[in-house]
Amino acid sequence: MSPQSIMIQGTSSHVGKSLVVTGLCRIFKQDGLKVAPFKSQNMSNNSFVTEKGEEISRAQVAQAEAAKIKPLIEINPILLKPTSDQRVQVVVKGKVISNMDALTYDKHKRKLFKVVEECYQTLGGLFEVIVIEGAGSPAEINLKNKDIANMKIAHMANSPVILVADIDKGGVFASLVGTLSLLPPKERRRVAGIIINKFRGNLEILRPGLDFIEKKTKIPVLGVIPYLEDIYVSKEDSVDLEQKKGLNKKGQIEIKVIKLPRISNFTDFEPLEKEEVSLQYVSKVNEVGKPDLLIIPGSKNTINDLTYLYNSKLAEKIKEVVKSQGIILGICGGYQMLGRKIVDKYGVESDSKEIDGLNLLNIHTSLNKEKRTSRVKARLAGLKEFIDFDEVIDGYEIHCGETKVIKENFAFEVISQAGKRKPFYKEGSVSKEGRVIGTHLHGIFEDNEFRNKFINYLERKKGIKKGEILYLNRDAEYDKLAEILRKNLNLPKIYEILRSGV
């Protein structure tokens, strides 16, 4: 028996498809259904590692958490990770197959669609309901013939479609009418409802527009979702960072995150947004100031992003922060940048064979053809001298670089690694004074206690009073999102669409 399905598509990228899918997954789970998310193809540099060492999009992991299931590789068969404006790293069923330009990737789509079908069929045998997410817009004329993310997926699953539009950026009615007018009749017939997202203001003012849309399109508006500012659900791509400028200006501890051109896994820092700290993403020297903590995040093109730091003079500013007693934290690619040198003799990420690092840690990195993707548990090693934390941290590694620590203390000790019997190894490094810290481990700030102890370290260095623990409970956030959607969407109609199909 085939599962029931419903597909969320959008008038464009960044309209809130992921958020709606996440909320519906939690609602269906709350209502007693066995539900899973599904996105055939996702383009994002925010990724996660499953227990089996498979790499998938962080957004689908959040949706799986909302559905209260373990992240399965089948929920995101294809992940595209941009390495430049022209090329992407193609990850299929959790493993890298190649770096490709757009034309090369197009030639692979027929073969990849078979993978998508197989993954969907696997999920169909495990779940009652599948909530499918589209990508971008179904009306991209230049892409439609080879699209494997929108209406072709709806047809494959025989799924009705709900179209989501963003009112915050303006032009919502034109985007809805325009999108629907560009769909051929058989595709337009699949659209069973409309949701308007990111609304601010009095709903009654919007009412004439809603009436017009229903009359014009003959498709019901299923609800209007308010603009949400305090829901902590993982974001999908760097477009979200534009909204984080000046974010969270509270508390005495000042944290800056450098917004690299190819920033990856900025979801690592989402838990810090909930804390009583001032957290900002910066891309210019004059925005850095004298923070208590300056973070260099992960990168999908470490050498090119390190070149960006030099060209923008941010490299000099990073060194100034260390001299002014601030703390530098590099994660993954950001960690590798802190060392003496990065070598890429195989051309894994760049045409440059090597580049001098920031020379703030005595480490040396070589980029390898094989990517390490693994879930790990770790304890503090050298960091224990500075951070009072004795527990085990869950994290994950996603990197091509092998980093040799030449003359520094190791930051962590990995005590278990999924799928391996003897995983014990030292990881990361920390300078003698504790002012420069680097690690390949993603997700360490998800641990509430570790996050609090890390902030306590910053507070001690600044000589201010220890703050309280502000626990981030993602499960409660999914419940909060579900409650908001229940209040603002026509759930009976959505269930009718789900059960009736096309």
Buried (B, 14 or more C-beta within 10 A) or exposed (E): EEBBBBBBBBBBBBBBBBBBBBBBBBBBBBEEBBBBBBBBBBBBBBBBBBEBBBBBBBBBBBBBBBBBBEBBBBBBBBBBBBBBEEBBBBBBBBEBEEBBEEEEBEEBBEEBBEBBBEBBBBBBEEBBBBBBBBBBBBBBEEBBEBBBBBBBBBEBBEBBBBBBBBBBEEEBBEBBBEBBEBBEEEBBEBBBBBBBBBBEEEEEEBEEBBEEBEEEBEBBBBBBBBEBEEEBBBBBBBEBBEEBEEBBEEBBBBBBBBBBBBBBBBBBBBBBBBBEBBBBBBBEBEBBBEBBBBBBBBBBBBBBBBBBBEEBEBBEBBBBBBEEEBBBBBBBBBBBBBBBBBBBEEEBBBEBEBBEBBEBBBBBBBBBEEBBBBBBBBBBBBBBEBBEBEEBBBBBBBBBBBBEBEEBBBBBBBBBBBEEEEBEEBBBBBBEEBBBBBBBBBBBBBBBEBBBBBBBBBBEBEEEEEBEBBEBEBEEBBBBBBBBBBEBBBBEBBBEBBEEBB
